Amino acid sequence: MSAVTDAVRIAAPGNPLVQSVRDSLIVAKRNLIRMARIPEVIIFGLVQPIMFVVLFSYVFGGSMNIGGTTSPQVYREFLMAGIFAQTVTFATAGAGAGIAEDMHKGLIDRFRSLPMARGAVLTGRTLADLVQTALTLLVLAVVALLVGWRTHTGAGEVLAAFGLLLLTGYAFTWIGAVIGLSVRTPEAATSGGLVWLFPVTFVSNAFVDTDQMTPWLRHIAEWNPFSATVQACRELFGNPGVSTSDAWPMQHPVWASLIWSVLIILFFRTLAVHKYRSAAS
């Protein structure tokens, strides 16, 4: 922590944008070092998505009707885009808890006393969470390959899909930042970060074909930002589950995912920085 303090204190004033980027990277480095010193956080963060992959693949594989077939292999390929998207969005809870813990321990007040950009504390935290999410996705992709998941497109499309996943995860961490700044304890931030994620991830096309839902629920699922990312990944991976819906997000999932992610970042980052300034005033 002293290294972060010293680095920010000796930083010479300059272009506000350059200073904001520099300060954000310094805070991100501080959080990454902290994560590396607590490896159990990373390990537990990997265990949960791996369990989802194994359990969903072997428990539901063979019982789900996807495109007119109940083939376990088809369901595994259908499932993985949903598991990937769920994993990146569940990082929201960790982001909220981390910020709430910094607030609770008074670390935010210490940052406030330094000559640094106001939004750098939050941006640095979300960037560090993004790096951890990328590591989790890498491990998860290896596990998915081991259980039979395959892609059927080129390397460019596959990388684009993972890029969309990381962008969605980064957008959702800003929701976690708002939650972390709005509660008093890390425990409350963890609970608050999870309670809304379950309906968002399960009322979607992640684990079941929306054609099997009642009309009103299907409409909600198709306009769910989470569903747009899942559908975009399926198309980019070449996996089964291409939607026959007329809903715009399902017809143009890549654009829908990009638009939703950018809107979420703009709205919740603005709200988070406002809350941070209010809390630190």
Secondary structure as the mmCIF struct_conf table of DSSP 4:
data_model
#
loop_
_struct_conf.conf_type_id
_struct_conf.id
_struct_conf.beg_label_comp_id
_struct_conf.beg_label_asym_id
_struct_conf.beg_label_seq_id
_struct_conf.end_label_comp_id
_struct_conf.end_label_asym_id
_struct_conf.end_label_seq_id
HELX_RH_AL_P HELX_RH_AL_P1 SER A 2 ARG A 9
TURN_TY1_P TURN_TY1_P1 ILE A 10 ILE A 10
HELX_LH_PP_P HELX_LH_PP_P1 ALA A 11 PRO A 13
HELX_RH_AL_P HELX_RH_AL_P2 PRO A 16 ALA A 36
TURN_TY1_P TURN_TY1_P2 ARG A 37 ARG A 37
HELX_RH_AL_P HELX_RH_AL_P3 PRO A 39 LEU A 55
HELX_RH_PI_P HELX_RH_PI_P1 PHE A 56 PHE A 60
TURN_TY1_P TURN_TY1_P3 GLY A 61 SER A 63
BEND BEND1 MET A 64 MET A 64
STRN STRN1 ILE A 66 ILE A 66
TURN_TY1_P TURN_TY1_P4 GLY A 67 GLY A 68
STRN STRN2 THR A 69 THR A 69
HELX_RH_AL_P HELX_RH_AL_P4 PRO A 72 HIS A 104
TURN_TY1_P TURN_TY1_P5 LYS A 105 GLY A 106
HELX_RH_AL_P HELX_RH_AL_P5 LEU A 107 ARG A 112
TURN_TY1_P TURN_TY1_P6 SER A 113 SER A 113
BEND BEND2 LEU A 114 MET A 116
TURN_TY1_P TURN_TY1_P7 ARG A 118 GLY A 119
HELX_RH_AL_P HELX_RH_AL_P6 ALA A 120 LEU A 146
TURN_TY1_P TURN_TY1_P8 VAL A 147 GLY A 148
BEND BEND3 THR A 153 THR A 153
HELX_RH_AL_P HELX_RH_AL_P7 ALA A 155 SER A 182
BEND BEND4 VAL A 183 THR A 185
HELX_RH_AL_P HELX_RH_AL_P8 PRO A 186 VAL A 195
TURN_TY1_P TURN_TY1_P9 TRP A 196 TRP A 196
HELX_RH_AL_P HELX_RH_AL_P9 LEU A 197 PHE A 202
BEND BEND5 VAL A 203 VAL A 208
HELX_RH_3T_P HELX_RH_3T_P1 THR A 210 GLN A 212
BEND BEND6 MET A 213 MET A 213
HELX_RH_AL_P HELX_RH_AL_P10 PRO A 215 GLU A 222
TURN_TY1_P TURN_TY1_P10 TRP A 223 TRP A 223
HELX_RH_AL_P HELX_RH_AL_P11 PRO A 225 PHE A 237
TURN_TY1_P TURN_TY1_P11 GLY A 238 GLY A 238
BEND BEND7 PRO A 240 PRO A 240
HELX_RH_AL_P HELX_RH_AL_P12 TRP A 248 GLN A 251
BEND BEND8 HIS A 252 HIS A 252
HELX_RH_AL_P HELX_RH_AL_P13 PRO A 253 ALA A 279
TURN_TY1_P TURN_TY1_P12 ALA A 280 ALA A 280
#
